[in-house]
Amino acid sequence: MQAAPAKANELFSRLSETSDGAVKTREKLFAELKAELELHTSLEEQHLFPILRKHAEKELVTDAVRENRELQARLDELAALPKNDESFLDRLKDLQKAFRQHARDDKTALLPAVQRALSEEEVQTVAEKIEAGRAEAEQAKQDEADERRMKARQEREQADQQAQQAEATERQARETERQTRETARQVADVAFKPAEIAADTGRRAARAVAETASEMAEQVPAVRAPMMPFAEMFLWPWMGAMQDRGNTAVARAPAGAQEVIPLGEEVLEVGKRTVSRGTARVHRYVVETPAEQQVTLQSERVVIERRRPTGERVNGEILTEVTIEMAETDEVAVVGKRQRLREEIVVRTERTAHVETVRETLRHDEVEIQQPGKQRVQQLRSTTTER
């Protein structure tokens, strides 16, 4: 119980050195301080107050309970206050002053009363109980920290797993699109072959598209919907030939029918986000260094000499009582210390800018047109717009 204020005073000191901008640091240190003070008062009420009530120290217990309630009220008030409030440090000083008075009362009145009321064995038993309670609280705090770390790791693993699943889905979608385009190209290659060959190729293409769609739908259901309409758009001219094998006439599209093939492109968009590179921490602490300095000290001593006179002539009064007093002195070293400013540590952030070139591969659609009776193959590129 006497060692507990040392840890609390250390937390008070670290909190008082924080600035209004260090909100996260203040919240973390204040949470530790609040837990330490609440544990201290809880151990008192659980192990010491019952002993004092039993030995007719009710007045002392009443005062101690009142101090604990006042300390808890100040803690709750400071906990509700925003940690970047201008009055935070002033209220923290008031809380520290109240706790110091509480610790002095414990040392001068509460603990001596407990020791007077109990034997050495009973004191040892109570001390062991208090020590066990503090150890249990520390273990609970450690378990809570471990649980938070485990939860954060599980969240990271879950996010990584979702990212991998999304990447696999995207790969499957790209592969499906590639196979569909390949099938459509094969269909276009046989567009001007005899009807029987076209029908046979169309059947194989339709079967390949159907099998691919079935397989991809089982693995990635999200890619089935966009794939089937795309395949049907390229295969509909041969549907009649596949339905009627005996008909050797070339399948034709209905008069006036048209199909629209959208041509798209990818546009590079570069954004920015801020990432953390770590936290710089500057901690001030006190170092004690031995110092020495030489000083010259003087002393005065009374020297008494007896000598023969040089003549018989009397100077002054004689044959009367005379007392002469002369003080002896010594100089002693007087040591004092004063404080002065040695240097200043300035902590600030400095922003710099640099230009980074982002490279990426962009895709766009192209279309190849083949018409009967024409020797040249026309290639049309989609219109691109720079953004």
Secondary structure, DSSP 8 states (H G I E B T S, - for coil): --SHHHHHHHHHHHHHT--TT-HHHHHHHHHHHHHHHHHHHHHIIIIIHHHHHHTT-HHHHHHHHHHHHHHHHHHHHHHHS-TT-TTHHHHHHHHHHHHHHHHHHIIIIIHHHHHHHS-HHHHHHHHHHHHHHHHHHHHHHHHHHHHHHHHHHHHHHHHHHHHHHHHHHHHHHHHHHHHHHHHHHHHHHTTTS-HHHHHHHHHHHHHHHHHHHHHHHHH-GGGHHHHHHHHHHHHGGGHHHHH-TT--S-----TT--------B---------------------------------EE---------SSS---S--SS--------EE---------------------------------B-EEEE--TT--S-EEEE------
